[in-house]
Amino acid sequence: MRDIGRIEGADILIKNGKISFIGKVETDQLDTQIKVIDAHGCSVLPGFVDSHTHFIFGGYRQDEFMDRLQGVPYMEIMQRGGGIINSVKATRKATHEELASTGKKRLASMLSFGVTTVEGKSGYGLDLETELKQLRVMKELNTAQPVDIVSTYMGAHAVAPEYEKDPDRYIDFIISDVLPKVKEDKLAEFCDVFCEKNVFSIEQSEKLLNSAKKLGMGIKAHADEIVPFGGAAMAARVGATSADHLLKASLQDITLMSQNNVVATLLPLTAFSLNEEYADARLMIERDCAVALATDMNPGSCFSESIPLLISLAAIHMKMSIEEIIIALTINGAAAVGREKNIGSIDIGKEGDILILDSPSYKFLAYHIGVSSVQTVIKNGKVVFSKGG
């Protein structure tokens, strides 16, 4: 993860949205309709992939954030009826148009930080109607603005209030009623589950993910975030594309993830927001896990889409090198959403998703703490963002 394949002084030619040439181009021999962008003295990177977010939701939870600052644990807030269930109530009430409007604004902010592909999870409905509403909003937004959206169905984000005393029956409801509809309407590429103590057990999580897998969906897991629970090992057993959070994952489980090519998606903004210890990125990298970094943008545990802050936290607190951070936000992020063959690196044949930094070195991403270095964002060969207009 330290080898970013740096090339000095090269030109990148993008045609029909794809990278067609990397090397030296004689600009006077180019078709006059091709736009030439002078990035002399700048660093050029692949577009960032934010591979774990919950950016479609109704309402906010600012009071819960203040409670956490006063020392109230996140799980206690959930047991009080707050947490995810609070957002469920607001999202059920929100209209499609309201969710699309706020979602589009959040995507514009992500784009300004260099995100060209984002994964978005449902999970604030916990019923058929609202879960489908969230996924349909994402499907609509995918064509209404530049950022590509990879949709994930996460009805198993919490036990629905209607099934509070019977989580097994809720899992059965998801498998029998919701997953087939999600698949039929082509609303999600992945299925995710919050595998955690007092949420969904290892057995429930495995049953759900295997059912989604049989339908041809990719699978993911929120794993070992709050207590050591074995979620990472479960993700390895069922062949998940990624296991995410992993603050409490054991060495044995990390080794299983590495052996089964499960991407370890780490979310330092969430640990920062919850004032928890950070996932052990160094151990995972040393164990040959493919580590990705993502924001976990959501209304509760991490109300932030800030890539600059994420980079600073990964560098300072997780002891990742800037090269490892870039890999984690590009090709490994792409692998975490199953798109590493199409995006995540500057290679011939891949999509023309390119960032131009306003600094002479990519190291400014970490060095200029908490400030975005992204000057220009190119998506599929078209300029879609430029700092200052």
C-alpha positions in Angstrom: 0.0 0.0 0.0 3.0 2.3 0.0 3.5 2.0 -3.8 1.3 4.6 -5.5 3.1 4.2 -8.9 4.1 7.8 -9.1 4.8 9.2 -12.6 6.4 12.6 -13.1 5.7 14.9 -16.0 3.1 12.7 -17.8 0.1 13.7 -19.8 -3.3 11.9 -19.5 -5.5 11.7 -22.5 -9.2 10.9 -21.9 -11.6 10.1 -24.8 -15.2 9.1 -24.5 -15.0 9.3 -20.7 -12.1 6.7 -20.6 -8.4 7.1 -20.1 -6.9 6.3 -23.5 -3.2 7.3 -23.1 -0.7 8.1 -20.4 2.7 9.5 -21.5 3.8 12.5 -23.5 1.3 14.0 -25.9 2.1 16.6 -28.6 -0.8 19.0 -27.9 -0.5 20.7 -31.3 -1.4 17.4 -32.9 -4.6 16.9 -30.9 -8.1 17.3 -32.2 -9.0 20.9 -31.7 -12.2 19.8 -29.9 -10.2 18.2 -27.1 -9.9 20.4 -24.0 -6.4 20.9 -22.6 -6.0 21.5 -18.9 -2.6 22.7 -17.7 -1.8 20.9 -14.4 1.9 21.9 -14.5 3.3 22.0 -11.0 0.3 20.2 -9.5 -0.3 16.7 -8.3 -2.9 14.6 -10.2 -4.7 11.7 -8.5 -7.6 9.3 -9.2 -10.9 10.4 -7.9 -11.6 9.4 -4.3 -14.0 6.6 -3.5 -16.0 7.1 -0.3 -17.0 3.4 0.2 -19.2 3.7 3.3 -21.9 6.3 3.9 -25.5 6.7 5.0 -26.1 10.0 3.2 -29.9 9.6 2.5 -31.8 10.3 5.7 -34.5 12.5 7.3 -34.0 14.7 10.3 -30.9 15.3 12.5 -29.7 14.2 15.9 -27.8 17.2 17.3 -29.1 16.7 20.8 -27.7 13.1 20.9 -24.3 14.5 19.9 -24.4 16.9 22.8 -25.4 14.0 25.1 -22.4 12.0 23.9 -20.2 15.0 24.7 -21.5 14.7 28.2 -20.4 11.1 28.4 -23.6 9.2 27.5 -22.6 6.0 25.7 -23.9 5.5 22.1 -25.5 2.1 23.0 -27.3 3.8 26.0 -28.7 6.4 23.6 -30.0 3.6 21.4 -31.6 1.8 24.3 -33.4 5.1 25.2 -35.1 5.0 21.8 -32.6 7.3 20.2 -29.9 6.4 17.8 -30.9 4.8 14.5 -34.6 4.6 15.5 -34.7 8.4 15.9 -33.6 8.7 12.3 -36.0 6.0 11.2 -39.0 8.1 12.5 -37.8 11.2 10.6 -37.0 9.3 7.4 -40.4 7.5 7.3 -42.0 11.0 7.5 -39.8 12.5 4.8 -41.0 12.7 1.2 -39.0 11.4 -1.7 -38.5 15.0 -2.8 -37.1 16.1 0.6 -34.7 13.2 0.7 -33.5 13.9 -2.9 -33.0 17.6 -2.2 -30.9 17.1 1.0 -29.1 14.1 -0.6 -28.1 16.2 -3.6 -26.6 18.9 -1.4 -24.5 16.4 0.5 -23.2 14.9 -2.8 -22.2 18.3 -4.0 -20.2 18.7 -0.8 -18.5 15.3 -1.3 -17.7 16.2 -4.9 -15.9 19.4 -3.6 -13.6 17.1 -1.5 -12.7 15.0 -4.5 -15.2 12.1 -4.2 -16.2 10.8 -7.6 -17.8 7.6 -6.4 -19.8 7.1 -3.2 -21.5 4.1 -1.6 -24.8 4.9 0.0 -26.7 2.7 2.4 -30.4 2.6 3.2 -31.4 1.5 6.7 -33.4 4.4 8.0 -36.8 2.9 7.2 -36.6 -0.7 8.5 -39.8 -1.4 6.6 -40.5 -2.1 3.0 -41.9 1.3 1.9 -39.2 3.6 3.4 -36.3 1.3 2.5 -37.4 1.3 -1.1 -37.9 5.1 -0.9 -34.3 5.6 0.2 -32.9 3.3 -2.6 -35.1 5.0 -5.2 -33.8 8.4 -4.2 -30.3 7.1 -4.7 -31.1 5.6 -8.1 -32.6 9.0 -9.2 -29.6 11.0 -7.8 -27.2 8.7 -9.6 -28.2 10.3 -12.9 -29.0 13.8 -11.6 -25.5 14.8 -10.6 -21.8 13.8 -11.3 -20.9 11.5 -8.4 -21.5 7.8 -9.1 -23.6 6.1 -6.4 -23.2 2.5 -5.4 -26.4 1.6 -3.5 -26.5 -0.8 -0.6 -29.6 -2.2 1.1 -29.3 -2.2 4.8 -32.6 -3.0 6.3 -30.7 -4.8 9.0 -29.4 -1.6 10.4 -31.4 -2.1 13.6 -34.4 -4.2 14.6 -37.6 -2.5 13.3 -39.8 -1.2 16.1 -42.6 -3.5 14.9 -40.4 -6.5 15.5 -38.6 -5.3 18.6 -39.3 -8.5 20.6 -38.7 -10.9 17.7 -35.5 -10.0 15.7 -35.5 -13.4 14.1 -38.9 -12.7 12.6 -37.6 -9.4 11.3 -34.7 -11.1 9.5 -37.2 -13.5 8.0 -39.3 -10.5 6.9 -36.3 -8.9 5.2 -35.4 -12.2 3.4 -39.0 -13.0 2.3 -40.5 -9.6 1.5 -37.8 -6.9 1.0 -34.7 -8.5 -0.6 -36.7 -10.0 -3.5 -38.2 -6.5 -4.2 -34.9 -4.8 -4.0 -33.4 -7.3 -6.4 -36.4 -7.2 -8.8 -36.3 -3.4 -9.1 -32.5 -3.3 -9.4 -32.2 -0.9 -6.5 -29.1 -2.1 -4.7 -25.8 -3.8 -5.6 -25.0 -4.9 -2.0 -26.7 -6.0 1.2 -25.3 -5.0 4.6 -26.0 -5.9 8.2 -25.1 -4.4 11.6 -23.5 -7.4 13.2 -23.1 -6.3 16.8 -24.1 -7.2 20.4 -27.7 -6.2 21.1 -28.3 -5.6 17.4 -28.0 -8.7 15.1 -26.3 -11.9 16.1 -23.6 -13.8 14.1 -26.3 -16.4 13.2 -28.8 -13.8 12.1 -26.2 -11.9 10.1 -24.9 -15.0 8.4 -28.5 -16.1 7.4 -29.3 -12.7 5.9 -26.1 -12.3 4.0 -26.2 -15.8 2.6 -29.8 -15.2 1.4 -28.7 -11.9 -0.3 -25.7 -13.8 -1.9 -28.1 -16.4 -3.4 -30.0 -13.5 -5.1 -26.7 -12.4 -6.7 -26.1 -9.4 -4.5 -22.7 -8.4 -3.1 -22.5 -8.6 0.7 -21.0 -6.4 3.4 -21.0 -6.2 7.2 -20.7 -3.6 9.9 -18.5 -5.6 12.2 -16.8 -5.5 15.6 -17.4 -1.8 16.1 -18.4 -1.6 19.8 -17.3 -5.0 21.3 -15.3 -7.9 20.0 -18.1 -10.0 18.5 -16.7 -12.1 15.7 -18.3 -10.1 12.9 -15.1 -9.9 10.9 -14.7 -13.6 10.9 -18.3 -14.1 9.9 -17.7 -11.7 7.0 -14.7 -13.8 5.9 -16.7 -17.0 6.1 -19.6 -15.8 3.9 -17.3 -14.1 1.3 -18.2 -10.5 2.0 -16.7 -7.8 -0.2 -15.8 -5.7 2.9 -16.1 -5.7 6.6 -16.4 -2.2 8.1 -15.5 -0.3 11.3 -13.4 -3.1 13.0 -12.4 -1.1 16.0 -12.5 -4.3 18.2 -11.6 -6.9 15.6 -9.2 -9.6 16.8 -5.9 -10.5 15.2 -7.3 -13.9 14.3 -10.3 -12.4 12.6 -8.1 -9.9 10.7 -6.0 -12.8 9.5 -9.2 -14.5 8.2 -10.2 -11.4 6.4 -6.8 -11.2 4.7 -6.9 -14.8 3.7 -10.4 -14.4 2.2 -9.7 -11.1 0.4 -12.2 -9.1 2.5 -11.5 -5.4 2.3 -11.1 -3.8 5.7 -13.0 -0.5 5.5 -11.9 1.8 8.4 -13.9 4.9 9.5 -11.7 7.2 11.5 -14.3 10.1 11.5 -16.7 7.8 13.4 -14.1 6.9 16.0 -13.3 10.6 16.3 -16.9 11.6 16.7 -17.6 8.9 19.3 -14.3 9.6 21.1 -13.4 6.0 20.7 -10.0 4.3 19.9 -9.1 4.0 16.2 -9.1 0.8 14.3 -5.6 -0.7 14.1 -4.7 0.1 10.5 -1.1 -0.7 11.0 -1.8 -4.3 12.2 -4.2 -4.8 9.3 -1.7 -3.6 6.7 1.0 -5.7 8.2 -1.4 -8.7 7.9 -1.8 -7.9 4.2 -5.4 -6.8 4.5 -6.5 -4.4 1.8 -7.4 -1.3 3.9 -9.9 1.2 2.6 -10.9 4.5 4.3 -14.4 6.0 4.2 -16.3 8.8 6.0 -19.4 6.9 7.3 -21.3 10.1 6.8 -24.6 9.7 8.7 -26.9 11.7 11.0 -25.8 10.1 14.3 -22.4 8.6 15.0 -20.6 10.7 12.3 -22.3 13.7 10.7 -19.3 14.6 8.5 -18.3 14.0 4.8 -15.0 15.7 5.3 -12.3 13.8 3.4 -9.6 16.4 4.6 -10.4 15.6 8.2 -10.4 11.9 7.5 -7.0 12.1 5.9 -5.6 14.0 8.9 -7.0 11.5 11.4 -5.6 8.5 9.4 -2.2 10.1 9.2 -1.9 11.4 12.8 -3.9 8.9 14.9 -3.8 5.7 12.7 -0.2 6.1 11.7 -0.9 5.6 8.0 1.5 7.0 5.5 0.1 9.5 3.0 0.7 6.9 0.2 -1.3 4.3 2.2 -4.1 6.8 2.7 -4.2 7.6 -1.0 -4.4 3.8 -1.9 -7.1 3.4 0.8 -9.2 6.2 -0.7 -8.8 5.2 -4.3 -8.1 1.6 -5.6 -8.9 -0.1 -2.2 -12.1 2.0 -1.9 -13.0 0.9 -5.4 -12.4 -2.7 -4.4 -14.7 -2.2 -1.4 -17.6 -1.5 -3.7 -16.6 -4.0 -6.4 -15.5 -1.5 -9.0 -11.7 -1.8 -8.9 -11.6 -2.8 -12.6 -13.2 0.4 -13.7 -12.1 3.1 -11.2 -9.6 3.8 -8.5 -6.4 4.3 -10.4 -5.1 6.2 -13.4 -4.9 3.3 -15.9 -5.7 3.0 -19.6 -9.2 1.8 -20.1 -10.5 3.0 -16.7 -13.0 5.9 -16.3 -11.6 9.4 -16.5 -12.1 10.3 -12.9 -9.2 12.6 -12.0 -8.4 15.1 -9.3 -6.0 18.0 -9.7 -4.6 19.3 -6.4 -3.7 23.0 -5.8 -0.4 22.0 -4.3 3.0 20.8 -5.7 2.9 17.6 -3.7 0.3 15.0 -2.9 1.7 15.1 0.7 -0.2 18.4 1.2 -3.3 16.2 1.5 -2.1 15.4 5.1 0.2 18.3 5.6 -2.5 21.0 5.1 -4.5 19.8 8.1 -8.2 19.7 7.6 -8.2 21.8 4.4 -9.1 20.5 1.0 -6.3 20.5 -1.5 -8.6 19.6 -4.4 -8.6 22.3 -7.1 -10.4 20.5 -10.0 -12.5 17.4 -10.2 -12.8 15.6 -13.6 -15.5 13.0 -13.9 -15.7 10.8 -17.0 -13.4 13.3 -18.8 -15.5 16.4 -17.9 -14.7 19.1 -15.4 -17.4 18.9 -12.8 -15.9 21.0 -10.0 -13.4 23.8 -9.9 -12.4 25.6 -6.7 -13.5 29.2 -7.0 -16.0 28.4 -9.8 
